Amino acid sequence: MTQKDPNKALEIHTVDKVFIKRKNKQIKAVDQVQFSVGRGEIFGVLGPNGSGKSTLIRMISTLLVPDHGTIEVFGYDSVKEAMMVRKLINRVSAEASFFKKLSAMENLLFTAGLYGIPKPYARKKLMEIFKRVGLPAKRVHDPLEDFSRGMQQKVAIARAFLTTPALLLLDEPTTGLDPRAKKEVQSLILEIQKENQTTVLLTTHDMVEADQLCERVAIIHDGRISAIGTAQDLKMKASRNGSVCTLEEVFMFFTGSQLVQYEDEMIAEVS
């Protein structure tokens, strides 16, 4: 496929995704979403749990197929050219998936083998990454079933950085991390992006994190994009009398809903 725009890493064109729930009730998880991300850009998608962020990430990573619209990663269609897209991306989700009986090192050496990375090089690089994300060297050979959720998330982040993807999809990557580890991961994201010109798509409900990492952000609500711009621009638009806005105030300004209340309603519906 001929690339349409060499400066675009990701192009999403009017994408929809509908799920069928109990009693054939339809839930439109993603509704007419459209935006593009430039090469080397760190782009954030902000919204609470249940707003469509993770569904969007799964479609970009070819785990789900859009019901309508198209997604292009470096010019490759996520449905028609899924294998090419998978070679260009890596994904970190809030729920890390591993072989829990194996150690962190065994899991990631398995990943290295899938990507054709030699074991000696992978071991050396992994120890450097483990140090950066605050994973103690004495724990890397322990079974992952003995790790806390936060520790497993550090291993998931290390797995993503091992492969140096062209497009890194980070779905709430710092969820479950303590403040120090969170800062270390954020610094590593910036470092990887700068060193390799990696394009990063970050989903988060943390406005501070988005402000520190993202060049532009999109606010998503009920599966639709409510606003796109720099974090500073969005905060200025939502500001009253020059006051500093909280995430809840920014979200309410663009969606008319309270963020905390919205999260509670989505959790209640899921459960």
C-alpha positions in Angstrom: 0.0 0.0 0.0 1.3 3.4 -0.9 1.7 5.7 2.1 -0.5 8.7 1.8 1.4 11.0 4.1 5.0 10.3 5.1 4.6 12.5 8.2 1.7 10.6 9.6 2.3 7.5 11.9 -1.4 6.9 12.6 -4.5 8.0 10.8 -8.0 7.1 12.2 -10.9 7.8 9.9 -14.5 7.8 11.3 -14.1 4.6 13.2 -17.0 2.9 15.0 -17.2 -0.2 17.3 -20.4 -1.7 18.7 -20.6 -4.4 21.3 -23.7 -6.5 22.0 -24.4 -6.8 25.8 -27.1 -8.6 27.7 -30.6 -8.9 26.1 -29.1 -7.8 22.8 -28.4 -4.3 24.1 -26.0 -2.5 21.8 -23.2 -0.4 23.3 -21.3 1.9 21.0 -17.9 1.8 22.5 -16.2 4.0 19.8 -18.3 6.4 17.8 -17.1 8.3 14.7 -13.6 8.7 16.1 -11.2 10.6 13.8 -7.7 12.0 14.4 -4.1 11.6 13.2 -0.8 11.3 14.9 2.5 12.6 13.4 5.7 10.6 13.3 7.6 10.9 16.5 4.7 12.5 18.4 3.5 11.6 21.8 -0.3 11.8 21.6 -2.6 11.3 24.5 -6.2 10.1 24.7 -7.8 11.2 27.9 -11.0 9.8 29.4 -12.3 7.7 32.3 -12.8 4.0 32.5 -15.4 2.9 30.0 -15.0 5.8 27.7 -13.7 3.8 24.7 -9.9 4.3 25.2 -9.0 0.6 25.5 -11.3 -0.4 22.7 -9.6 2.1 20.4 -6.1 0.8 21.4 -7.3 -2.8 20.7 -8.4 -1.8 17.2 -5.2 0.0 16.4 -3.2 -3.1 17.6 -5.4 -5.3 15.3 -7.0 -7.2 18.2 -10.4 -5.9 17.2 -11.8 -5.0 13.8 -13.7 -1.7 13.4 -17.3 -2.0 12.4 -16.9 1.1 10.2 -14.0 3.4 9.2 -10.3 2.7 8.7 -7.1 2.8 10.7 -3.8 3.2 9.1 -0.4 2.7 10.8 2.4 4.2 8.7 0.2 3.8 5.7 -0.8 0.2 6.4 -4.5 -0.7 6.8 -5.0 -2.4 10.3 -7.5 -4.9 8.8 -6.2 -5.6 5.3 -2.5 -5.5 6.2 -2.7 -6.6 9.9 0.6 -8.5 9.8 2.6 -5.5 8.6 0.9 -3.4 11.3 1.8 -5.9 14.0 5.5 -5.7 13.0 5.5 -1.9 13.7 3.7 -1.8 17.0 3.9 -2.9 20.6 1.3 -2.5 23.3 1.3 -2.1 27.1 -2.1 -2.4 28.7 -3.3 -1.9 32.3 -3.7 -5.7 32.6 -0.4 -7.3 31.9 -0.5 -10.7 30.2 2.3 -13.3 30.9 3.1 -16.9 31.6 2.7 -16.5 35.3 4.7 -19.6 36.2 7.8 -18.3 34.4 10.1 -15.6 35.7 10.2 -12.0 34.3 13.5 -12.8 32.5 12.1 -16.0 31.0 8.9 -14.2 29.8 10.9 -11.5 28.1 13.5 -13.7 26.6 10.6 -15.6 25.0 9.4 -12.3 23.6 12.9 -11.5 22.3 13.0 -14.8 20.5 9.7 -14.0 18.7 11.3 -10.7 17.5 14.5 -12.4 16.5 16.6 -10.6 19.2 19.7 -12.6 20.2 19.5 -13.7 23.9 22.9 -12.2 25.0 21.8 -8.8 23.6 18.3 -9.1 25.1 19.6 -10.1 28.6 21.9 -7.0 28.6 19.3 -4.6 27.4 16.6 -6.1 29.8 18.8 -5.6 32.8 19.3 -1.9 31.8 15.5 -1.5 31.3 14.7 -3.3 34.6 17.0 -0.9 36.4 15.3 2.1 34.8 11.8 1.0 35.7 12.8 0.1 39.3 12.6 -3.6 39.1 15.2 -5.1 41.5 17.8 -7.4 39.8 17.2 -10.0 42.6 13.6 -10.4 41.5 14.0 -10.9 37.7 14.3 -14.7 38.1 11.2 -15.0 40.4 7.9 -16.4 39.0 5.6 -13.6 37.9 2.8 -15.1 39.9 4.7 -13.9 43.0 4.8 -10.3 41.7 2.4 -7.5 42.7 0.2 -5.9 40.0 2.5 -2.9 40.0 5.6 -5.1 39.6 4.0 -7.0 36.7 3.3 -3.7 35.0 7.0 -2.8 35.2 7.7 -6.1 33.4 5.1 -5.3 30.7 6.7 -1.9 30.1 10.1 -3.5 29.9 8.7 -6.0 27.3 7.5 -3.1 25.1 10.8 -1.2 25.3 12.8 -4.3 24.5 11.4 -4.4 20.9 11.9 -0.7 20.0 8.6 -0.4 18.1 7.8 2.3 15.5 4.5 2.9 17.2 4.2 2.3 21.0 0.6 1.9 22.3 0.4 2.6 26.0 -3.0 1.9 27.6 -2.8 3.3 31.2 0.8 2.2 31.5 1.5 3.7 34.9 -1.6 2.2 36.6 -0.7 0.4 39.8 2.8 2.0 40.0 4.1 3.9 43.1 4.9 7.6 42.5 8.6 6.9 42.1 8.2 4.1 39.6 5.6 6.2 37.8 8.1 9.0 37.3 10.8 6.5 36.2 8.5 5.1 33.5 7.5 8.5 32.3 11.1 9.5 31.9 11.8 6.3 30.1 8.9 7.0 27.6 10.4 10.4 26.9 13.9 8.9 26.5 12.8 6.2 24.1 10.8 8.6 22.0 13.7 11.0 21.7 16.4 8.3 21.0 14.4 6.3 18.5 11.8 8.8 17.2 9.2 6.4 18.4 5.6 7.5 18.0 3.6 7.0 21.2 -0.1 6.8 21.7 -0.9 7.1 25.4 -4.3 6.6 27.0 -4.7 7.9 30.6 -7.1 9.6 33.0 -4.2 11.5 34.6 -4.0 15.1 33.3 -0.6 15.7 35.0 0.8 12.7 33.2 -0.6 13.9 29.9 0.7 17.4 30.5 4.2 16.1 31.1 4.4 13.6 28.2 2.0 14.6 25.4 2.4 17.1 22.7 -1.3 16.9 22.0 -4.3 15.2 23.7 -7.8 14.2 22.7 -10.6 14.0 25.3 -12.9 11.0 24.7 -16.4 10.7 26.2 -19.0 8.0 25.5 -16.8 6.8 22.6 -16.6 10.2 20.9 -13.8 12.7 20.7 -14.9 15.9 22.5 -11.8 18.0 22.0 -8.2 17.8 20.6 -5.3 20.2 21.4 -2.3 20.7 23.6 -3.0 20.0 27.3 -2.2 23.6 28.0 -4.7 24.9 25.4 -7.5 22.6 26.8 -6.8 23.7 30.3 -6.9 27.4 29.3 -10.2 26.9 27.5 -11.7 25.3 30.6 -10.2 27.8 33.1 -12.3 30.3 34.9 -10.9 33.6 36.0 -7.3 32.4 35.3 -7.5 29.5 37.9 -5.7 26.3 37.4 -8.0 23.5 36.2 -8.2 20.0 37.5 -8.8 17.0 35.3 -12.4 16.9 36.5 -13.0 20.5 35.5 -11.4 20.1 32.0 -13.5 16.9 31.5 -16.7 18.6 32.6 -16.0 21.7 30.4 -15.8 19.6 27.2 -18.3 16.8 28.0 -20.8 18.3 30.5 -20.2 15.3 32.8 -18.3 14.9 36.0 -15.4 12.5 35.6 -15.8 10.8 39.0 -19.5 10.3 38.6 -19.1 9.0 35.0 -16.5 6.4 36.2 -18.8 5.2 38.9 -21.7 4.8 36.5 -19.6 2.8 34.0 -18.3 0.5 36.8 -21.8 -0.1 38.0 -23.0 -1.0 34.5 -20.1 -3.4 33.9 -20.7 -5.1 37.3 
